[in-house]
Amino acid sequence: MNLFYSLRWKRMLGYTESEVGNTPDEWDKRVHPEDRKRCQEVLEAHLSGKTPVYESEYRLLCKNGTYKWIMDRGTVINRTADGKPLRVIGTHADITRRRLMEDELRESRQRLADIINFLPDATLVIDRESRVISWNQAIEKMTGISAEEMLGKGNYEYALPFYGERRPILIDHALRPDMQAKKQYTAFYRAGEILFGQSCVSALPSGELHLSASASVLRDSRGEIIAAIECIRDNTELKKLQDRLNRAEKMEGLGRLAGGVAHDLNNVLGVLVGYSELLAETVPGDSPLKRYAKNILQSGMRGAAIVQDLLTLARRGVVVSEVINLNQVIADSIKTPEYEMLKFDHPDVRIRTHLAEGLLNIKGSPIHLSKTVMNLIVNAAEAVSGCGDVTIRTENRYLDMPVRGYGSIQEGDYAVLSISDTGSGISADDLDKIFEPFYTKKVMGKSGTGLGLAVVWGTVKDHNGYIDVHSEEGKGTTFAIYFPVTSEGRTEAGKVIPPESYAGGGESILVVDDIPEQREMALSMLKRLGYRVDAVPGGEAAVDYLRSQAMDLVVLDMIMPPGMDGLETYERILEINPAQKAIIVSGFSRTERVEKAQKLGAGAYVRKPYILENLGLAVRKELDR
């Protein structure tokens, strides 16, 4: 067999003309071992007449030991009568550069595919014909559909796992802008070529989720659109946390407003309560004025209870922290007249208790916790129409995972209070609003003030607890509240002190209050108890007074705008008399400034409106200290 290798062919491989002979072996020994079998199969198929031409790409060894990629094309131009090849002609072209570029492109595409595949967000890519060309691992996990099932699919099939129907999604709106697209999303906006959208979907295996997504077109080096990409993220928990934060911020704002209103109302109620109590004790027992005074006193105290709700809403109402047991709080609550009235109003509602033995203690305010329990029992009973059940349950539980609606919790032991009803349930729309002040489905002024659940929310927050609500329309509602437990032991309740025990013995007291009516009322009460009393309208006047005259005790209002408040006044008084005794009164609540005054030496804190007993006990205790 005669072969001819052109000089150009030899130089392509780095040889001179004399270094390569004209034999088949010169070609065969230079073919890369990995390519030889394939090349021979292609050549033999053509020589045997099975193909009209032969064409093959393979590597040839160069003189310097490297390989070049060759495009080998050829054909038989003469055959014998029985079909055997007589003459073959062919060309070799150096395609090394092209193959290297193709390899680099292939590697680049693979790297891009790997990046997309391992992106943490669920990601898909579609071509200009809206066929899926990439479906990464995260979207496989989110939808339960593998890439093998989805690649190459079009006709909006990629929308089915999310919406249960074929429809354009964000990636389609990026590829083909649609002015009506925003109607399909809870949030939608464009920044240049990037679209952002949020929507709720219900067809996914994990149920209803709130998804956020971004989508954009992909362009080639000439700027032509060749595809579009969309990244999808499950932000259901983030949405819940944002909603909770928004609600908390709203509650805090309303709380600040409520706190300011409560302060002013307490000053007004303080006068009504104080004078009605003094009047009830002064008038003869057979006088109708006594009954009038008692009615005014009772109404004033009810008003004070509503103000206390406002202070709880403001998260400034918990001023007592005792070691208590929820079982005892519940037991005390179901012995109250309020509970008996509830049973009378709802005779067909069975209220059952399942209280855990050995329930761990918590630390907090018995008054606020009792009010929380009663608010929830009342709400549960009123949710039942006709016959039904309300179940009060307690248990110990160890939490190491967040409660629904909370991003994180303090891991540890909790005492859990849950109150369930078999009532009508709460709709999803209402469930997000039930803790807002004055949001109620009841008749305002008849069934409540609209503050009940807002007070529950504030109390739970003040006790560093968590609250979880589960409700289904037509099936009932369960409120579960988690309170962190304490290892401290419970203390015995104090004994009731008879009135004569807090009577005065002629000690001198200075009342400092910016409200004239409050000053007059305090003067009347303290004089009635047997003290020598004087009063001044503010902190500056108190300091001037005490520079010239010593007093056994100062009854000091905490908030006295626009002058010095109680803390600053007490600090100035201590400069005059470091041993000066004082008690703090306020229509607001115990604040950091109250606590600072007490650290400096001030005694008890008495919240307005106060009655004779509360004020008398605090004064007597401080004078005897």
JODA-V533451 format. One record per residue. RES is the residue in three letters. D_FIRST is the distance of its C-alpha to the first C-alpha in Angstrom with 2 decimals. Layout:
# JODA-V533451
RES;D_FIRST
RES;D_FIRST
This chain:
# JODA-V533451
MET;0.00
ASN;3.81
LEU;6.59
PHE;10.21
TYR;13.20
SER;16.49
LEU;19.42
ARG;21.43
TRP;19.04
LYS;19.30
ARG;23.06
MET;23.46
LEU;22.62
GLY;24.78
TYR;22.38
THR;22.48
GLU;19.63
SER;19.27
GLU;19.35
VAL;15.89
GLY;12.66
ASN;9.43
THR;7.65
PRO;7.93
ASP;11.00
GLU;12.79
TRP;13.27
ASP;13.88
LYS;16.50
ARG;18.35
VAL;19.03
HIS;22.66
PRO;23.20
GLU;25.52
ASP;23.06
ARG;19.85
LYS;20.82
ARG;21.97
CYS;18.86
GLN;16.64
GLU;19.26
VAL;19.32
LEU;15.55
GLU;15.51
ALA;18.68
HIS;17.27
LEU;14.07
SER;16.62
GLY;18.80
LYS;21.55
THR;21.74
PRO;21.62
VAL;20.03
TYR;19.05
GLU;21.17
SER;21.71
GLU;23.71
TYR;22.99
ARG;23.50
LEU;21.26
LEU;22.52
CYS;23.88
LYS;24.58
ASN;28.26
GLY;27.68
THR;28.39
TYR;26.35
LYS;25.90
TRP;25.75
ILE;22.88
MET;22.91
ASP;19.35
ARG;19.36
GLY;16.71
THR;16.29
VAL;14.18
ILE;15.34
ASN;14.21
ARG;14.22
THR;14.90
ALA;18.49
ASP;18.29
GLY;16.79
LYS;13.17
PRO;11.18
LEU;9.49
ARG;9.77
VAL;10.99
ILE;13.37
GLY;15.42
THR;18.02
HIS;19.39
ALA;23.18
ASP;25.40
ILE;27.94
THR;29.48
ARG;32.87
ARG;33.00
ARG;32.13
LEU;34.80
MET;37.30
GLU;36.53
ASP;36.99
GLU;40.23
LEU;41.40
ARG;40.61
GLU;42.49
SER;45.33
ARG;45.64
GLN;45.64
ARG;48.32
LEU;50.34
ALA;49.95
ASP;51.06
ILE;54.02
ILE;55.10
ASN;54.64
PHE;56.82
LEU;59.48
PRO;62.90
ASP;63.90
ALA;62.69
THR;60.05
LEU;58.10
VAL;55.87
ILE;55.35
ASP;53.11
ARG;54.44
GLU;54.45
SER;56.59
ARG;53.99
VAL;54.14
ILE;51.24
SER;52.95
TRP;55.57
ASN;56.35
GLN;57.75
ALA;61.30
ILE;61.43
GLU;59.99
LYS;62.91
MET;65.43
THR;64.48
GLY;63.11
ILE;60.03
SER;56.53
ALA;53.92
GLU;51.69
GLU;54.52
MET;55.19
LEU;51.93
GLY;51.03
LYS;54.53
GLY;56.56
ASN;59.73
TYR;61.88
GLU;60.98
TYR;61.16
ALA;64.91
LEU;65.63
PRO;65.80
PHE;68.37
TYR;70.52
GLY;69.83
GLU;68.96
ARG;66.28
ARG;67.54
PRO;66.51
ILE;66.76
LEU;66.86
ILE;63.11
ASP;63.37
HIS;66.30
ALA;64.26
LEU;61.45
ARG;63.89
PRO;67.39
ASP;70.28
MET;73.90
GLN;75.16
ALA;73.03
LYS;75.83
LYS;77.90
GLN;75.54
TYR;76.08
THR;79.03
ALA;77.86
PHE;75.41
TYR;74.67
ARG;71.94
ALA;71.08
GLY;68.65
GLU;65.62
ILE;66.54
LEU;68.62
PHE;70.86
GLY;72.44
GLN;74.44
SER;75.18
CYS;76.28
VAL;73.89
SER;74.82
ALA;71.74
LEU;70.02
PRO;70.14
SER;72.51
GLY;75.01
GLU;76.51
LEU;75.18
HIS;75.81
LEU;72.51
SER;71.84
ALA;68.59
SER;66.94
ALA;64.23
SER;62.29
VAL;59.42
LEU;56.08
ARG;54.60
ASP;51.22
SER;50.81
ARG;51.94
GLY;55.08
GLU;54.05
ILE;55.35
ILE;52.52
ALA;54.49
ALA;57.81
ILE;58.84
GLU;62.04
CYS;63.46
ILE;66.23
ARG;68.77
ASP;71.41
ASN;74.62
THR;77.04
GLU;78.75
LEU;78.78
LYS;80.42
LYS;83.03
LEU;83.70
GLN;84.00
ASP;86.38
ARG;88.34
LEU;88.48
ASN;89.64
ARG;92.25
ALA;93.34
GLU;93.66
LYS;95.66
MET;97.84
GLU;98.38
GLY;99.43
LEU;101.78
GLY;102.96
ARG;103.98
LEU;105.87
ALA;107.45
GLY;108.46
GLY;110.29
VAL;112.04
ALA;112.96
HIS;114.60
ASP;116.83
LEU;117.64
ASN;118.60
ASN;121.11
VAL;122.65
LEU;122.60
GLY;124.00
VAL;127.19
LEU;127.47
VAL;126.86
GLY;129.06
TYR;132.06
SER;131.92
GLU;132.01
LEU;134.98
LEU;136.68
ALA;136.21
GLU;137.90
THR;140.71
VAL;142.01
PRO;144.24
GLY;142.65
ASP;144.46
SER;143.39
PRO;140.71
LEU;139.38
LYS;138.13
ARG;135.96
TYR;134.73
ALA;133.84
LYS;131.95
ASN;129.99
ILE;129.08
LEU;128.05
GLN;125.86
SER;124.21
GLY;123.63
MET;121.97
ARG;119.73
GLY;118.82
ALA;118.10
ALA;115.75
ILE;113.79
VAL;113.65
GLN;112.35
ASP;109.54
LEU;108.78
LEU;108.70
THR;106.36
LEU;104.15
ALA;104.23
ARG;103.13
ARG;106.27
GLY;108.43
VAL;107.66
VAL;110.25
VAL;110.84
SER;108.36
GLU;109.57
VAL;107.94
ILE;108.17
ASN;106.81
LEU;105.46
ASN;107.06
GLN;110.45
VAL;109.72
ILE;108.90
ALA;111.95
ASP;114.19
SER;112.64
ILE;113.40
LYS;117.06
THR;117.66
PRO;119.68
GLU;116.60
TYR;114.75
GLU;117.74
MET;117.90
LEU;114.19
LYS;114.75
PHE;117.74
ASP;115.74
HIS;112.82
PRO;114.43
ASP;111.43
VAL;109.01
ARG;108.68
ILE;108.00
ARG;106.59
THR;105.83
HIS;103.35
LEU;104.01
ALA;101.99
GLU;103.94
GLY;103.40
LEU;102.21
LEU;101.46
ASN;103.67
ILE;102.71
LYS;104.38
GLY;105.73
SER;108.59
PRO;110.39
ILE;111.79
HIS;108.43
LEU;106.71
SER;109.56
LYS;109.25
THR;105.48
VAL;106.06
MET;108.74
ASN;106.72
LEU;103.82
ILE;106.15
VAL;107.93
ASN;104.68
ALA;103.38
ALA;106.63
GLU;106.80
ALA;103.20
VAL;104.27
SER;105.76
GLY;108.06
CYS;107.36
GLY;104.74
ASP;104.04
VAL;103.83
THR;102.45
ILE;103.05
ARG;100.82
THR;100.33
GLU;97.82
ASN;96.28
ARG;92.62
TYR;90.15
LEU;87.87
ASP;84.54
MET;82.86
PRO;84.08
VAL;86.51
ARG;85.28
GLY;85.67
TYR;85.67
GLY;82.75
SER;84.07
ILE;87.08
GLN;88.89
GLU;87.71
GLY;90.58
ASP;93.36
TYR;95.00
ALA;97.97
VAL;96.91
LEU;99.33
SER;98.11
ILE;100.19
SER;98.83
ASP;100.25
THR;99.50
GLY;100.28
SER;98.52
GLY;95.90
ILE;94.79
SER;92.30
ALA;89.19
ASP;90.56
ASP;93.88
LEU;92.37
ASP;91.18
LYS;94.68
ILE;97.08
PHE;97.73
GLU;98.62
PRO;102.33
PHE;104.37
TYR;101.46
THR;103.02
LYS;103.09
LYS;106.69
VAL;109.83
MET;110.53
GLY;113.92
LYS;114.23
SER;111.41
GLY;110.57
THR;109.99
GLY;106.20
LEU;106.01
GLY;105.59
LEU;101.83
ALA;101.70
VAL;104.17
VAL;102.01
TRP;98.99
GLY;101.00
THR;102.47
VAL;99.12
LYS;97.74
ASP;100.84
HIS;100.38
ASN;96.69
GLY;95.69
TYR;93.14
ILE;93.72
ASP;91.44
VAL;92.32
HIS;90.72
SER;91.94
GLU;90.97
GLU;92.93
GLY;95.06
LYS;94.40
GLY;96.21
THR;95.70
THR;95.43
PHE;96.25
ALA;95.05
ILE;96.30
TYR;95.07
PHE;97.52
PRO;96.57
VAL;98.79
THR;101.00
SER;101.99
GLU;105.45
GLY;108.41
ARG;110.64
THR;114.04
GLU;117.23
ALA;118.55
GLY;121.45
LYS;124.99
VAL;126.80
ILE;129.29
PRO;132.69
PRO;133.82
GLU;136.52
SER;133.89
TYR;132.48
ALA;135.76
GLY;136.57
GLY;139.29
GLY;140.00
GLU;136.84
SER;135.81
ILE;132.62
LEU;131.05
VAL;128.98
VAL;126.31
ASP;124.88
ASP;124.09
ILE;125.10
PRO;128.91
GLU;129.13
GLN;127.15
ARG;129.45
GLU;132.54
MET;131.21
ALA;130.25
LEU;133.69
SER;135.39
MET;133.40
LEU;133.85
LYS;137.56
ARG;137.97
LEU;136.48
GLY;139.08
TYR;137.25
ARG;138.44
VAL;135.84
ASP;135.06
ALA;132.10
VAL;130.16
PRO;127.63
GLY;124.71
GLY;123.21
GLU;124.78
ALA;128.23
ALA;127.71
VAL;126.95
ASP;130.05
TYR;132.20
LEU;131.15
ARG;131.80
SER;135.51
GLN;135.90
ALA;134.28
MET;133.25
ASP;132.48
LEU;129.42
VAL;127.32
VAL;125.85
LEU;122.96
ASP;120.97
MET;117.30
ILE;116.43
MET;118.93
PRO;117.28
PRO;117.51
GLY;119.12
MET;118.21
ASP;116.79
GLY;118.08
LEU;115.82
GLU;116.69
THR;120.37
TYR;120.36
GLU;118.68
ARG;121.46
ILE;124.15
LEU;122.88
GLU;123.39
ILE;127.07
ASN;127.45
PRO;124.56
ALA;126.13
GLN;126.57
LYS;125.91
ALA;124.17
ILE;122.49
ILE;119.87
VAL;120.18
SER;117.69
GLY;116.95
PHE;113.24
SER;111.86
ARG;111.15
THR;108.78
GLU;107.45
ARG;110.49
VAL;112.81
GLU;111.10
LYS;111.35
ALA;115.07
GLN;115.50
LYS;113.73
LEU;116.24
GLY;119.07
ALA;119.72
GLY;120.54
ALA;119.71
TYR;117.82
VAL;119.69
ARG;117.97
LYS;119.99
PRO;121.67
TYR;123.58
ILE;126.61
LEU;129.62
GLU;128.31
ASN;124.91
LEU;126.45
GLY;129.32
LEU;127.16
ALA;124.85
VAL;127.86
ARG;129.74
LYS;126.72
GLU;126.06
LEU;129.71
ASP;129.97
ARG;126.82
